Amino acid sequence: MHDFLFAFLGGTLLGLSAVGYLHVNGRIAGVSSLIAQVLNLQTIFKTPALWFYWACLWCYFLWHCATAKY
């Protein structure tokens, strides 16, 4: 595949995760506020920001495994 297609699909996955965050929480997924929520040790496991980042990383690894050339 071409590099621009990979970039497009990666952006689509990121966009879908941001729209999902907006739909579930009613807030825009701003990177600085998400990082602030994750760095707050009192509420780190109660905030959906941690799971949002986890899902982004999980999608990256799934994509990498699916498109790897062995």
PDB file with SEQRES, HELIX, SHEET and CRYST1 records, atoms N, CA, C and O in Angstrom:
SEQRES   1 A   70  MET HIS ASP PHE LEU PHE ALA PHE LEU GLY GLY THR LEU          
SEQRES   2 A   70  LEU GLY LEU SER ALA VAL GLY TYR LEU HIS VAL ASN GLY          
SEQRES   3 A   70  ARG ILE ALA GLY VAL SER SER LEU ILE ALA GLN VAL LEU          
SEQRES   4 A   70  ASN LEU GLN THR ILE PHE LYS THR PRO ALA LEU TRP PHE          
SEQRES   5 A   70  TYR TRP ALA CYS LEU TRP CYS TYR PHE LEU TRP HIS CYS          
SEQRES   6 A   70  ALA THR ALA LYS TYR                                          
HELIX    1 AA1 ASP A    3  ASN A   25  1                                  23    
HELIX    2 AA2 VAL A   31  LEU A   39  1                                   9    
HELIX    3 AA3 PRO A   48  THR A   67  1                                  20    
CRYST1    1.000    1.000    1.000  90.00  90.00  90.00 P 1           1          
ATOM      1  N   MET A   1       0.843  -1.187   0.000  1.00  0.00           N  
ATOM      2  CA  MET A   1       0.000   0.000   0.000  1.00  0.00           C  
ATOM      3  C   MET A   1       0.882   1.242   0.000  1.00  0.00           C  
ATOM      4  O   MET A   1       2.075   1.187   0.296  1.00  0.00           O  
ATOM      5  N   HIS A   2       0.272   2.326  -0.332  1.00  0.00           N  
ATOM      6  CA  HIS A   2       1.004   3.582  -0.365  1.00  0.00           C  
ATOM      7  C   HIS A   2       1.018   4.233   1.019  1.00  0.00           C  
ATOM      8  O   HIS A   2       0.134   3.995   1.842  1.00  0.00           O  
ATOM      9  N   ASP A   3       2.025   5.047   1.254  1.00  0.00           N  
ATOM     10  CA  ASP A   3       2.165   5.699   2.554  1.00  0.00           C  
ATOM     11  C   ASP A   3       0.998   6.610   2.878  1.00  0.00           C  
ATOM     12  O   ASP A   3       0.582   6.706   4.032  1.00  0.00           O  
ATOM     13  N   PHE A   4       0.461   7.288   1.849  1.00  0.00           N  
ATOM     14  CA  PHE A   4      -0.651   8.196   2.130  1.00  0.00           C  
ATOM     15  C   PHE A   4      -1.889   7.435   2.566  1.00  0.00           C  
ATOM     16  O   PHE A   4      -2.703   7.961   3.325  1.00  0.00           O  
ATOM     17  N   LEU A   5      -2.040   6.215   2.101  1.00  0.00           N  
ATOM     18  CA  LEU A   5      -3.190   5.410   2.525  1.00  0.00           C  
ATOM     19  C   LEU A   5      -3.044   5.007   3.990  1.00  0.00           C  
ATOM     20  O   LEU A   5      -4.025   5.024   4.734  1.00  0.00           O  
ATOM     21  N   PHE A   6      -1.838   4.646   4.412  1.00  0.00           N  
ATOM     22  CA  PHE A   6      -1.603   4.336   5.824  1.00  0.00           C  
ATOM     23  C   PHE A   6      -1.867   5.565   6.701  1.00  0.00           C  
ATOM     24  O   PHE A   6      -2.471   5.458   7.768  1.00  0.00           O  
ATOM     25  N   ALA A   7      -1.411   6.720   6.242  1.00  0.00           N  
ATOM     26  CA  ALA A   7      -1.633   7.951   7.004  1.00  0.00           C  
ATOM     27  C   ALA A   7      -3.124   8.262   7.100  1.00  0.00           C  
ATOM     28  O   ALA A   7      -3.608   8.677   8.153  1.00  0.00           O  
ATOM     29  N   PHE A   8      -3.847   8.061   6.007  1.00  0.00           N  
ATOM     30  CA  PHE A   8      -5.284   8.312   6.002  1.00  0.00           C  
ATOM     31  C   PHE A   8      -6.006   7.372   6.961  1.00  0.00           C  
ATOM     32  O   PHE A   8      -6.871   7.806   7.723  1.00  0.00           O  
ATOM     33  N   LEU A   9      -5.660   6.097   6.929  1.00  0.00           N  
ATOM     34  CA  LEU A   9      -6.317   5.135   7.807  1.00  0.00           C  
ATOM     35  C   LEU A   9      -5.964   5.382   9.277  1.00  0.00           C  
ATOM     36  O   LEU A   9      -6.814   5.224  10.153  1.00  0.00           O  
ATOM     37  N   GLY A  10      -4.721   5.768   9.546  1.00  0.00           N  
ATOM     38  CA  GLY A  10      -4.337   6.105  10.919  1.00  0.00           C  
ATOM     39  C   GLY A  10      -5.079   7.326  11.428  1.00  0.00           C  
ATOM     40  O   GLY A  10      -5.527   7.351  12.574  1.00  0.00           O  
ATOM     41  N   GLY A  11      -5.211   8.337  10.584  1.00  0.00           N  
ATOM     42  CA  GLY A  11      -5.977   9.526  10.963  1.00  0.00           C  
ATOM     43  C   GLY A  11      -7.445   9.209  11.178  1.00  0.00           C  
ATOM     44  O   GLY A  11      -8.093   9.784  12.052  1.00  0.00           O  
ATOM     45  N   THR A  12      -7.966   8.290  10.375  1.00  0.00           N  
ATOM     46  CA  THR A  12      -9.360   7.877  10.541  1.00  0.00           C  
ATOM     47  C   THR A  12      -9.563   7.188  11.885  1.00  0.00           C  
ATOM     48  O   THR A  12     -10.548   7.451  12.576  1.00  0.00           O  
ATOM     49  N   LEU A  13      -8.638   6.311  12.258  1.00  0.00           N  
ATOM     50  CA  LEU A  13      -8.742   5.646  13.566  1.00  0.00           C  
ATOM     51  C   LEU A  13      -8.670   6.652  14.709  1.00  0.00           C  
ATOM     52  O   LEU A  13      -9.422   6.561  15.680  1.00  0.00           O  
ATOM     53  N   LEU A  14      -7.767   7.601  14.584  1.00  0.00           N  
ATOM     54  CA  LEU A  14      -7.638   8.621  15.631  1.00  0.00           C  
ATOM     55  C   LEU A  14      -8.893   9.492  15.691  1.00  0.00           C  
ATOM     56  O   LEU A  14      -9.365   9.836  16.775  1.00  0.00           O  
ATOM     57  N   GLY A  15      -9.424   9.844  14.530  1.00  0.00           N  
ATOM     58  CA  GLY A  15     -10.648  10.639  14.491  1.00  0.00           C  
ATOM     59  C   GLY A  15     -11.834   9.897  15.092  1.00  0.00           C  
ATOM     60  O   GLY A  15     -12.636  10.482  15.819  1.00  0.00           O  
ATOM     61  N   LEU A  16     -11.941   8.612  14.786  1.00  0.00           N  
ATOM     62  CA  LEU A  16     -13.029   7.819  15.363  1.00  0.00           C  
ATOM     63  C   LEU A  16     -12.906   7.720  16.877  1.00  0.00           C  
ATOM     64  O   LEU A  16     -13.913   7.755  17.586  1.00  0.00           O  
ATOM     65  N   SER A  17     -11.692   7.597  17.374  1.00  0.00           N  
ATOM     66  CA  SER A  17     -11.535   7.533  18.829  1.00  0.00           C  
ATOM     67  C   SER A  17     -11.883   8.873  19.472  1.00  0.00           C  
ATOM     68  O   SER A  17     -12.456   8.898  20.561  1.00  0.00           O  
ATOM     69  N   ALA A  18     -11.548   9.980  18.822  1.00  0.00           N  
ATOM     70  CA  ALA A  18     -11.899  11.300  19.370  1.00  0.00           C  
ATOM     71  C   ALA A  18     -13.406  11.518  19.341  1.00  0.00           C  
ATOM     72  O   ALA A  18     -13.963  12.075  20.287  1.00  0.00           O  
ATOM     73  N   VAL A  19     -14.072  11.091  18.282  1.00  0.00           N  
ATOM     74  CA  VAL A  19     -15.531  11.217  18.205  1.00  0.00           C  
ATOM     75  C   VAL A  19     -16.196  10.324  19.246  1.00  0.00           C  
ATOM     76  O   VAL A  19     -17.192  10.711  19.858  1.00  0.00           O  
ATOM     77  N   GLY A  20     -15.644   9.131  19.446  1.00  0.00           N  
ATOM     78  CA  GLY A  20     -16.172   8.241  20.484  1.00  0.00           C  
ATOM     79  C   GLY A  20     -16.033   8.844  21.867  1.00  0.00           C  
ATOM     80  O   GLY A  20     -16.941   8.727  22.690  1.00  0.00           O  
ATOM     81  N   TYR A  21     -14.902   9.491  22.133  1.00  0.00           N  
ATOM     82  CA  TYR A  21     -14.700  10.156  23.427  1.00  0.00           C  
ATOM     83  C   TYR A  21     -15.716  11.279  23.608  1.00  0.00           C  
ATOM     84  O   TYR A  21     -16.278  11.445  24.690  1.00  0.00           O  
ATOM     85  N   LEU A  22     -15.949  12.049  22.545  1.00  0.00           N  
ATOM     86  CA  LEU A  22     -16.933  13.127  22.608  1.00  0.00           C  
ATOM     87  C   LEU A  22     -18.334  12.571  22.846  1.00  0.00           C  
ATOM     88  O   LEU A  22     -19.099  13.128  23.633  1.00  0.00           O  
ATOM     89  N   HIS A  23     -18.665  11.495  22.181  1.00  0.00           N  
ATOM     90  CA  HIS A  23     -20.000  10.903  22.318  1.00  0.00           C  
ATOM     91  C   HIS A  23     -20.227  10.341  23.726  1.00  0.00           C  
ATOM     92  O   HIS A  23     -21.301  10.518  24.300  1.00  0.00           O  
ATOM     93  N   VAL A  24     -19.226   9.673  24.274  1.00  0.00           N  
ATOM     94  CA  VAL A  24     -19.379   9.036  25.585  1.00  0.00           C  
ATOM     95  C   VAL A  24     -19.339  10.054  26.716  1.00  0.00           C  
ATOM     96  O   VAL A  24     -20.124   9.960  27.660  1.00  0.00           O  
ATOM     97  N   ASN A  25     -18.424  11.034  26.632  1.00  0.00           N  
ATOM     98  CA  ASN A  25     -18.200  11.945  27.749  1.00  0.00           C  
ATOM     99  C   ASN A  25     -18.761  13.342  27.551  1.00  0.00           C  
ATOM    100  O   ASN A  25     -18.858  14.110  28.509  1.00  0.00           O  
ATOM    101  N   GLY A  26     -19.131  13.684  26.330  1.00  0.00           N  
ATOM    102  CA  GLY A  26     -19.660  15.018  26.070  1.00  0.00           C  
ATOM    103  C   GLY A  26     -18.597  16.100  26.120  1.00  0.00           C  
ATOM    104  O   GLY A  26     -18.918  17.281  26.253  1.00  0.00           O  
ATOM    105  N   ARG A  27     -17.339  15.710  26.015  1.00  0.00           N  
ATOM    106  CA  ARG A  27     -16.228  16.660  26.051  1.00  0.00           C  
ATOM    107  C   ARG A  27     -15.314  16.404  24.861  1.00  0.00           C  
ATOM    108  O   ARG A  27     -15.198  15.276  24.381  1.00  0.00           O  
ATOM    109  N   ILE A  28     -14.675  17.452  24.398  1.00  0.00           N  
ATOM    110  CA  ILE A  28     -13.715  17.322  23.316  1.00  0.00           C  
ATOM    111  C   ILE A  28     -12.420  16.757  23.885  1.00  0.00           C  
ATOM    112  O   ILE A  28     -11.999  17.132  24.979  1.00  0.00           O  
ATOM    113  N   ALA A  29     -11.800  15.865  23.147  1.00  0.00           N  
ATOM    114  CA  ALA A  29     -10.575  15.201  23.603  1.00  0.00           C  
ATOM    115  C   ALA A  29      -9.369  16.094  23.341  1.00  0.00           C  
ATOM    116  O   ALA A  29      -8.638  15.887  22.373  1.00  0.00           O  
ATOM    117  N   GLY A  30      -9.161  17.078  24.194  1.00  0.00           N  
ATOM    118  CA  GLY A  30      -7.977  17.922  24.092  1.00  0.00           C  
ATOM    119  C   GLY A  30      -6.792  17.220  24.722  1.00  0.00           C  
ATOM    120  O   GLY A  30      -6.903  16.674  25.820  1.00  0.00           O  
ATOM    121  N   VAL A  31      -5.673  17.230  24.046  1.00  0.00           N  
ATOM    122  CA  VAL A  31      -4.522  16.461  24.505  1.00  0.00           C  
ATOM    123  C   VAL A  31      -4.031  16.948  25.862  1.00  0.00           C  
ATOM    124  O   VAL A  31      -3.724  16.130  26.729  1.00  0.00           O  
ATOM    125  N   SER A  32      -3.952  18.242  26.065  1.00  0.00           N  
ATOM    126  CA  SER A  32      -3.424  18.746  27.336  1.00  0.00           C  
ATOM    127  C   SER A  32      -4.343  18.403  28.505  1.00  0.00           C  
ATOM    128  O   SER A  32      -3.860  18.067  29.586  1.00  0.00           O  
ATOM    129  N   SER A  33      -5.641  18.479  28.311  1.00  0.00           N  
ATOM    130  CA  SER A  33      -6.545  18.131  29.415  1.00  0.00           C  
ATOM    131  C   SER A  33      -6.548  16.627  29.671  1.00  0.00           C  
ATOM    132  O   SER A  33      -6.693  16.200  30.817  1.00  0.00           O  
ATOM    133  N   LEU A  34      -6.391  15.823  28.631  1.00  0.00           N  
ATOM    134  CA  LEU A  34      -6.322  14.376  28.832  1.00  0.00           C  
ATOM    135  C   LEU A  34      -5.060  13.987  29.596  1.00  0.00           C  
ATOM    136  O   LEU A  34      -5.100  13.132  30.481  1.00  0.00           O  
ATOM    137  N   ILE A  35      -3.939  14.619  29.249  1.00  0.00           N  
ATOM    138  CA  ILE A  35      -2.696  14.336  29.965  1.00  0.00           C  
ATOM    139  C   ILE A  35      -2.816  14.770  31.425  1.00  0.00           C  
ATOM    140  O   ILE A  35      -2.343  14.069  32.320  1.00  0.00           O  
ATOM    141  N   ALA A  36      -3.440  15.910  31.669  1.00  0.00           N  
ATOM    142  CA  ALA A  36      -3.628  16.379  33.042  1.00  0.00           C  
ATOM    143  C   ALA A  36      -4.490  15.401  33.841  1.00  0.00           C  
ATOM    144  O   ALA A  36      -4.229  15.170  35.021  1.00  0.00           O  
ATOM    145  N   GLN A  37      -5.502  14.834  33.215  1.00  0.00           N  
ATOM    146  CA  GLN A  37      -6.342  13.857  33.909  1.00  0.00           C  
ATOM    147  C   GLN A  37      -5.568  12.585  34.232  1.00  0.00           C  
ATOM    148  O   GLN A  37      -5.751  12.002  35.301  1.00  0.00           O  
ATOM    149  N   VAL A  38      -4.711  12.155  33.324  1.00  0.00           N  
ATOM    150  CA  VAL A  38      -3.940  10.937  33.542  1.00  0.00           C  
ATOM    151  C   VAL A  38      -2.863  11.151  34.609  1.00  0.00           C  
ATOM    152  O   VAL A  38      -2.560  10.239  35.378  1.00  0.00           O  
ATOM    153  N   LEU A  39      -2.291  12.342  34.656  1.00  0.00           N  
ATOM    154  CA  LEU A  39      -1.227  12.612  35.624  1.00  0.00           C  
ATOM    155  C   LEU A  39      -1.742  12.877  37.039  1.00  0.00           C  
ATOM    156  O   LEU A  39      -0.951  12.900  37.982  1.00  0.00           O  
ATOM    157  N   ASN A  40      -3.029  13.075  37.203  1.00  0.00           N  
ATOM    158  CA  ASN A  40      -3.612  13.259  38.525  1.00  0.00           C  
ATOM    159  C   ASN A  40      -3.713  11.888  39.205  1.00  0.00           C  
ATOM    160  O   ASN A  40      -4.569  11.077  38.850  1.00  0.00           O  
ATOM    161  N   LEU A  41      -2.841  11.638  40.175  1.00  0.00           N  
ATOM    162  CA  LEU A  41      -2.754  10.311  40.785  1.00  0.00           C  
ATOM    163  C   LEU A  41      -3.977   9.927  41.612  1.00  0.00           C  
ATOM    164  O   LEU A  41      -4.199   8.743  41.864  1.00  0.00           O  
ATOM    165  N   GLN A  42      -4.768  10.900  42.037  1.00  0.00           N  
ATOM    166  CA  GLN A  42      -5.945  10.589  42.857  1.00  0.00           C  
ATOM    167  C   GLN A  42      -7.068   9.996  42.014  1.00  0.00           C  
ATOM    168  O   GLN A  42      -7.867   9.204  42.515  1.00  0.00           O  
ATOM    169  N   THR A  43      -7.136  10.370  40.744  1.00  0.00           N  
ATOM    170  CA  THR A  43      -8.251   9.905  39.906  1.00  0.00           C  
ATOM    171  C   THR A  43      -7.773   9.196  38.647  1.00  0.00           C  
ATOM    172  O   THR A  43      -8.507   9.131  37.661  1.00  0.00           O  
ATOM    173  N   ILE A  44      -6.560   8.668  38.665  1.00  0.00           N  
ATOM    174  CA  ILE A  44      -5.992   8.116  37.433  1.00  0.00           C  
ATOM    175  C   ILE A  44      -6.818   6.943  36.887  1.00  0.00           C  
ATOM    176  O   ILE A  44      -6.969   6.826  35.671  1.00  0.00           O  
ATOM    177  N   PHE A  45      -7.349   6.085  37.740  1.00  0.00           N  
ATOM    178  CA  PHE A  45      -8.105   4.941  37.251  1.00  0.00           C  
ATOM    179  C   PHE A  45      -9.590   5.223  37.111  1.00  0.00           C  
ATOM    180  O   PHE A  45     -10.335   4.378  36.614  1.00  0.00           O  
ATOM    181  N   LYS A  46     -10.031   6.394  37.540  1.00  0.00           N  
ATOM    182  CA  LYS A  46     -11.437   6.767  37.415  1.00  0.00           C  
ATOM    183  C   LYS A  46     -11.710   7.588  36.156  1.00  0.00           C  
ATOM    184  O   LYS A  46     -12.863   7.717  35.744  1.00  0.00           O  
ATOM    185  N   THR A  47     -10.682   8.137  35.548  1.00  0.00           N  
ATOM    186  CA  THR A  47     -10.864   9.005  34.399  1.00  0.00           C  
ATOM    187  C   THR A  47     -10.903   8.199  33.107  1.00  0.00           C  
ATOM    188  O   THR A  47     -10.152   7.235  32.960  1.00  0.00           O  
ATOM    189  N   PRO A  48     -11.759   8.576  32.179  1.00  0.00           N  
ATOM    190  CA  PRO A  48     -11.786   7.880  30.890  1.00  0.00           C  
ATOM    191  C   PRO A  48     -10.589   8.225  30.014  1.00  0.00           C  
ATOM    192  O   PRO A  48     -10.366   7.571  28.995  1.00  0.00           O  
ATOM    193  N   ALA A  49      -9.820   9.232  30.386  1.00  0.00           N  
ATOM    194  CA  ALA A  49      -8.665   9.625  29.583  1.00  0.00           C  
ATOM    195  C   ALA A  49      -7.630   8.502  29.519  1.00  0.00           C  
ATOM    196  O   ALA A  49      -7.009   8.290  28.477  1.00  0.00           O  
ATOM    197  N   LEU A  50      -7.445   7.792  30.612  1.00  0.00           N  
ATOM    198  CA  LEU A  50      -6.504   6.679  30.630  1.00  0.00           C  
ATOM    199  C   LEU A  50      -6.921   5.609  29.628  1.00  0.00           C  
ATOM    200  O   LEU A  50      -6.086   5.078  28.897  1.00  0.00           O  
ATOM    201  N   TRP A  51      -8.190   5.299  29.597  1.00  0.00           N  
ATOM    202  CA  TRP A  51      -8.692   4.278  28.673  1.00  0.00           C  
ATOM    203  C   TRP A  51      -8.652   4.769  27.231  1.00  0.00           C  
ATOM    204  O   TRP A  51      -8.467   3.972  26.312  1.00  0.00           O  
ATOM    205  N   PHE A  52      -8.825   6.074  27.025  1.00  0.00           N  
ATOM    206  CA  PHE A  52      -8.708   6.650  25.689  1.00  0.00           C  
ATOM    207  C   PHE A  52      -7.283   6.467  25.170  1.00  0.00           C  
ATOM    208  O   PHE A  52      -7.088   6.034  24.034  1.00  0.00           O  
ATOM    209  N   TYR A  53      -6.289   6.792  25.992  1.00  0.00           N  
ATOM    210  CA  TYR A  53      -4.895   6.606  25.588  1.00  0.00           C  
ATOM    211  C   TYR A  53      -4.574   5.131  25.387  1.00  0.00           C  
ATOM    212  O   TYR A  53      -3.858   4.772  24.452  1.00  0.00           O  
ATOM    213  N   TRP A  54      -5.095   4.283  26.252  1.00  0.00           N  
ATOM    214  CA  TRP A  54      -4.860   2.860  26.112  1.00  0.00           C  
ATOM    215  C   TRP A  54      -5.431   2.354  24.789  1.00  0.00           C  
ATOM    216  O   TRP A  54      -4.789   1.557  24.105  1.00  0.00           O  
ATOM    217  N   ALA A  55      -6.620   2.804  24.426  1.00  0.00           N  
ATOM    218  CA  ALA A  55      -7.237   2.380  23.170  1.00  0.00           C  
ATOM    219  C   ALA A  55      -6.447   2.891  21.961  1.00  0.00           C  
ATOM    220  O   ALA A  55      -6.320   2.185  20.961  1.00  0.00           O  
ATOM    221  N   CYS A  56      -5.923   4.105  22.051  1.00  0.00           N  
ATOM    222  CA  CYS A  56      -5.098   4.632  20.952  1.00  0.00           C  
ATOM    223  C   CYS A  56      -3.844   3.782  20.767  1.00  0.00           C  
ATOM    224  O   CYS A  56      -3.477   3.451  19.640  1.00  0.00           O  
ATOM    225  N   LEU A  57      -3.191   3.431  21.867  1.00  0.00           N  
ATOM    226  CA  LEU A  57      -2.003   2.585  21.776  1.00  0.00           C  
ATOM    227  C   LEU A  57      -2.351   1.189  21.280  1.00  0.00           C  
ATOM    228  O   LEU A  57      -1.619   0.616  20.473  1.00  0.00           O  
ATOM    229  N   TRP A  58      -3.453   0.646  21.751  1.00  0.00           N  
ATOM    230  CA  TRP A  58      -3.891  -0.681  21.336  1.00  0.00           C  
ATOM    231  C   TRP A  58      -4.173  -0.706  19.839  1.00  0.00           C  
ATOM    232  O   TRP A  58      -3.794  -1.656  19.154  1.00  0.00           O  
ATOM    233  N   CYS A  59      -4.836   0.329  19.325  1.00  0.00           N  
ATOM    234  CA  CYS A  59      -5.113   0.402  17.886  1.00  0.00           C  
ATOM    235  C   CYS A  59      -3.820   0.510  17.090  1.00  0.00           C  
ATOM    236  O   CYS A  59      -3.708  -0.065  16.007  1.00  0.00           O  
ATOM    237  N   TYR A  60      -2.849   1.237  17.615  1.00  0.00           N  
ATOM    238  CA  TYR A  60      -1.567   1.345  16.931  1.00  0.00           C  
ATOM    239  C   TYR A  60      -0.903  -0.021  16.809  1.00  0.00           C  
ATOM    240  O   TYR A  60      -0.439  -0.393  15.731  1.00  0.00           O  
ATOM    241  N   PHE A  61      -0.855  -0.765  17.903  1.00  0.00           N  
ATOM    242  CA  PHE A  61      -0.213  -2.076  17.860  1.00  0.00           C  
ATOM    243  C   PHE A  61      -0.991  -3.058  16.983  1.00  0.00           C  
ATOM    244  O   PHE A  61      -0.385  -3.864  16.278  1.00  0.00           O  
ATOM    245  N   LEU A  62      -2.302  -3.003  17.017  1.00  0.00           N  
ATOM    246  CA  LEU A  62      -3.094  -3.852  16.130  1.00  0.00           C  
ATOM    247  C   LEU A  62      -2.823  -3.518  14.673  1.00  0.00           C  
ATOM    248  O   LEU A  62      -2.664  -4.412  13.842  1.00  0.00           O  
ATOM    249  N   TRP A  63      -2.772  -2.232  14.369  1.00  0.00           N  
ATOM    250  CA  TRP A  63      -2.492  -1.799  13.003  1.00  0.00           C  
ATOM    251  C   TRP A  63      -1.098  -2.224  12.579  1.00  0.00           C  
ATOM    252  O   TRP A  63      -0.903  -2.686  11.454  1.00  0.00           O  
ATOM    253  N   HIS A  64      -0.141  -2.072  13.456  1.00  0.00           N  
ATOM    254  CA  HIS A  64       1.231  -2.451  13.147  1.00  0.00           C  
ATOM    255  C   HIS A  64       1.329  -3.958  12.884  1.00  0.00           C  
ATOM    256  O   HIS A  64       2.006  -4.382  11.947  1.00  0.00           O  
ATOM    257  N   CYS A  65       0.664  -4.753  13.697  1.00  0.00           N  
ATOM    258  CA  CYS A  65       0.695  -6.207  13.496  1.00  0.00           C  
ATOM    259  C   CYS A  65      -0.036  -6.610  12.222  1.00  0.00           C  
ATOM    260  O   CYS A  65       0.380  -7.543  11.535  1.00  0.00           O  
ATOM    261  N   ALA A  66      -1.116  -5.915  11.904  1.00  0.00           N  
ATOM    262  CA  ALA A  66      -1.895  -6.262  10.711  1.00  0.00           C  
ATOM    263  C   ALA A  66      -1.168  -5.899   9.424  1.00  0.00           C  
ATOM    264  O   ALA A  66      -1.374  -6.546   8.398  1.00  0.00           O  
ATOM    265  N   THR A  67      -0.330  -4.886   9.461  1.00  0.00           N  
ATOM    266  CA  THR A  67       0.326  -4.430   8.241  1.00  0.00           C  
ATOM    267  C   THR A  67       1.801  -4.783   8.189  1.00  0.00           C  
ATOM    268  O   THR A  67       2.500  -4.352   7.273  1.00  0.00           O  
ATOM    269  N   ALA A  68       2.291  -5.558   9.149  1.00  0.00           N  
ATOM    270  CA  ALA A  68       3.711  -5.925   9.185  1.00  0.00           C  
ATOM    271  C   ALA A  68       4.041  -6.851   8.026  1.00  0.00           C  
ATOM    272  O   ALA A  68       3.242  -7.704   7.642  1.00  0.00           O  
ATOM    273  N   LYS A  69       5.223  -6.667   7.483  1.00  0.00           N  
ATOM    274  CA  LYS A  69       5.703  -7.510   6.400  1.00  0.00           C  
ATOM    275  C   LYS A  69       6.754  -8.457   6.968  1.00  0.00           C  
ATOM    276  O   LYS A  69       7.829  -8.026   7.385  1.00  0.00           O  
ATOM    277  N   TYR A  70       6.448  -9.697   6.982  1.00  0.00           N  
ATOM    278  CA  TYR A  70       7.360 -10.685   7.570  1.00  0.00           C  
ATOM    279  C   TYR A  70       8.233 -11.294   6.504  1.00  0.00           C  
ATOM    280  O   TYR A  70       9.067 -12.149   6.803  1.00  0.00           O  
TER     281      TYR A  70                                                      
END                                                                             
